[in-house]
Amino acid sequence: MQTTACVGLAFLPAKQVGSKGSHHKAAGASAAAPPPVLIGGVLESKPVLARRLPCFSWSHRVRTWATAATTPRQDLLDEEGHQIIRRRNVSNFEPSVWGDFFLTYSSPLASSTEQLTRMIERANHLTRNVSKTISASSNCSLYERMQLINVLERLCLDHLFKEEINVILSEIYKTNEVSESDLQTTALWFYLLRKHGYQVSPDVFAKFTDEQGNFAANNPLDVLSLYNAAYLRTNGERILDEVVSFTKRSLESVLTNLQGPLAHEVKSALEIPFPRRVRIYEAKYYISVHGQANEVIMELAKLNSNIMQLQYQQELRIITRWWKDLELQSRLSFARDRVVECYFWIVGVYYEPSYSRGRIILTKVLAIVSILDDTYDVYGTLQECELFTSCVERWDRMVADGLPENMKFIFGKIMDTYQSIENELSPEEKYRMPYLKNFIIDLVRAYNNEVKWREEGYVLATVDEHLQVSARSGACHLLSCASFVGMTDIATKEAFDWVSNVPKLVRTLCIILRLSDDLKSYEREKMTCHVASTIESCMKEHKVPVHVARQIIQDMIEETWKDFNEEWFNTNNHVPKELLERIFNLTRTMEFMYKQDDAYTNSHVIKDTISKLFVEHVPMI
């Protein structure tokens, strides 16, 4: 399979690019280390850096921190310029909300094997009936057929009817007839087809404008439908940019006058437009408000939710046991204890029951990334981080003897986890592991570069230069690859070759994470010395105050989403949609985790959402 050609510098769309360069190899890299990950098909160069005055106190990168108040690590020199031994940072992360809860929790739904068997048999019976309903919808109106699909997707039932839904969408796309449809029908048509990768023209909305170009939409439902559809826009689609501007103003102006489910819908859409939302996090809410839907569909939605919850609980027991065996609390007290939040995050990437192995593998990878992030941020000195990076590059336990005991312990756990993931794969699938290893190596190199630049007091001069490093240290390229590892044979070697080149779809995901993260962490970071964020680079580059820089970064996020959507519709990309959906869902989860706060670190923010998904079952009455 032909891999994606380079488009400018690493992670950056071509229109944002300056010039190409060569990869900067992390100090301490062994000649035996695997080759660096190719970013967009070329090797990277070290960004040009602007010098800033050094800080008097050592501080760590706090972009993922919330309540992590620290005792500063002092970085002092004696009269002859020799470094004095420093104190380590002492982190004060929130303790785990969940602890060992899922090791012992037993749902009332799992009281007996017979009860579970009855639930599954009833669900299978209802699935057959709903399948018949979908087939009979060929006699319904266009809006009714599309609304049926929309309801199934919002209730997270669509995985049971993929074939039927794809047939309907293909028929709707081929007929391509909405010229006589009203605004809500046209918006739903546009939204569903684009969401499923069909590139349909936004010109269908032109008929809803007057001679001055103003949109004739007053009904809040029409405006909301139009608003959500427009967020599947790509570059150069001016009419959709105008739609977003118009509908956002309209919804903001009417929100205070709305009540009930519509008010909830509008408020949620203004926070995160529906195409970017994580459906499984909201499915139970939709079950509670879709009482007017088909009774058979609603009963199936409730049963399906409860059956999937039982599976999630079983997987959480496996994950919690693995995490407990890492001895986090006794050995790595400086690190965040967030394995349940990791699993919650990954359920947003693939919620369907068939992806159990993928969820467990990707959760383990994310948890290891979190430990690595805290190790470089909080625990390691510059020299220790250099040595640790070199050990990871060599991928050999024998070279870890020179590490401090805790870092040796972490390195061993990385190797153990890598081996446990490999053991989950069949002999024919084990070729996937070197791809994963190379991404882990690339990640620690990025972390190590940030440690060095932080030590030296550097600030990157432009946002683009900043993203050369910080987009990689967000680990989204690693998570994209890891999301393929536990999948079936649809994840071919060609797919791994594609993702290992960090194609544009993955680069845009990485940029969205970094910029979104920086918007939420800037105020906290200003309280200590730290590696300059993209906001500070933006202020420096454009010579603007912070509030202007924030808006520039927000605008960059929106432009990057256009790039992402463009790649989603790319007909030249032959990677199966089932794989691309993992990357799309990863991007959605990033939007969720960083929209209001750093929900991963400040885990109390999402405690109720996690409880609803994994603990509270849906009453069948």
Salt bridges, closest charged atoms under 4 A:
GLU44 OE1 - HIS23 ND1 3.88
GLU44 OE1 - ARG472 NH1 3.11
ASP75 OD1 - ARG86 NH2 3.36
GLU80 OE1 - HIS82 NE2 3.52
GLU94 OE2 - HIS604 ND1 2.79
ASP100 OD2 - LYS324 NZ 3.02
GLU153 OE1 - LYS195 NZ 2.63
GLU153 OE2 - HIS196 NE2 2.58
ASP158 OD1 - ARG279 NH1 2.81
GLU171 OE1 - ARG145 NH2 3.02
GLU237 OE2 - ARG194 NH2 2.60
ASP241 OD1 - ARG233 NH1 2.77
ASP241 OD1 - LYS562 NZ 3.06
GLU242 OE2 - ARG238 NE 3.36
GLU265 OE1 - ARG154 NH1 3.10
GLU265 OE2 - ARG277 NH2 3.88
GLU271 OE2 - LYS267 NZ 2.80
GLU282 OE2 - ARG277 NE 2.70
GLU299 OE2 - ARG122 NE 2.87
GLU315 OE1 - ARG359 NE 2.84
ASP373 OD1 - ARG61 NH2 3.05
ASP373 OD1 - ARG63 NH2 3.99
ASP373 OD2 - ARG336 NH2 3.18
ASP374 OD1 - ARG336 NH2 2.93
ASP377 OD1 - ARG61 NH2 2.79
GLU384 OE2 - ARG88 NH2 2.68
GLU393 OE2 - ARG445 NE 2.56
GLU405 OE2 - LYS408 NZ 3.45
ASP416 OD1 - ARG397 NH2 2.41
GLU429 OE1 - ARG357 NH1 2.89
GLU429 OE2 - ARG432 NH1 3.94
ASP442 OD1 - ARG472 NH2 3.02
ASP442 OD2 - HIS477 NE2 2.86
GLU450 OE1 - ARG61 NE 2.69
GLU450 OE1 - ARG63 NH1 3.44
GLU455 OE2 - ARG86 NH1 2.86
ASP497 OD2 - LYS493 NZ 3.32
ASP517 OD2 - ARG63 NE 3.76
ASP517 OD2 - ARG514 NH1 3.35
ASP518 OD1 - ARG514 NH1 3.19
GLU523 OE2 - ARG550 NH2 3.45
GLU525 OE1 - HIS530 ND1 3.69
GLU536 OE2 - LYS526 NZ 3.76
GLU536 OE1 - HIS530 NE2 3.72
GLU541 OE1 - HIS542 NE2 3.85
GLU558 OE1 - ARG233 NH2 3.25
GLU558 OE1 - ARG276 NH2 2.88
GLU559 OE1 - LYS15 NZ 3.74
GLU559 OE2 - LYS562 NZ 3.14
ASP563 OD1 - LYS15 NZ 3.73
GLU581 OE1 - ARG582 NH2 3.27
GLU591 OE2 - ARG276 NH1 3.92
GLU591 OE2 - LYS595 NZ 3.68
ASP597 OD1 - ARG524 NH1 3.89
